[in-house]
Amino acid sequence: MKNYKINHNSILIFTLSFFILIFTFSITVAQTMSSSNYSIQSDSLNFGGGYSSSTSYLMEDTLGEIATGISSSTNYADLAGYQQMHATVLSIVPAGNVTMSPNIGGLSGGTANGSTAFTVMTDNPAGYSATITASSSPALKISSDSFADYVPAGAVPDYSFSNAAVASSFAFSPEGNDVATRFKNNASSVCGTGSLDTADACWDGLSTSATTVVSRTSANHPSGTVTTLKFRAASGSSHIQTEGIYSATTTVTVVAL
């Protein structure tokens, strides 16, 4: 939840206390043995088995386990035995609340910034992706006014944030080793291409449709990867922003590929 408040003093003072409510999930599994260098998610006591492969197949078998198999009811599912264990771990340290600063003048305008971060870890060799979605359009609003969702000049995010003097807008930019190509840039300061992740670059607007912010095609177990979400709200010098508490809600969804 992102809250913005304007108070009356000599001029309208636009004080931004920006909070983001992140809904996500965490999948965890028990670990029987671990160290700083490895973790064994599951093990088996048996008298035989092994791993074999060719260009056409992979096979892993065990011999000697008892009471194995899949059983379920309307209230539970039980996957008993080593071979029934879930093969993929996906976990997340969710993002926290955000405080925007500095204050913005309701009459004079200004720019405020805030950020939060989340960490995703998976042993899935295909990796994972993360999307962000706004609950409304425009995302940041009160009953009588709003900040426009940022609209890039072209089909890809703007390398530099820009807000007209007669307007207000609200934008975001993800940063991290796993950010999607849409938010990367090349040496010519063009977003949507290249491999660079320049700080405070490639700004986009929130949408009620999911926008992919992270895309990874390999495992990152056990350290995980941090992604920072940066937000920027601006009101132009010739724009009057209605006083009130502005709010927005976003949802971040993480999926194993």
PEHUWO-V175594 format. One line per field, one symbol per residue. ss: DSSP state (h for helix, s for strand, l for the rest). A space follows every 10 residues. Layout:
ss: ???
//
This chain:
ss: llssssssll lsssssslll llllllllll llssllllss lllllllsss sssllllsss ssslllllss ssllllssss lhhhllllls ssslllllll sllsslllss ssssssssss sslllllsss ssssllllls sllllssssl lllllllsll lllllllsss ssssslllsl hhhlslllll sllllsllll llssllllll ssssssllll llllssssss ssssslllll lllllsslls ssssssl
//
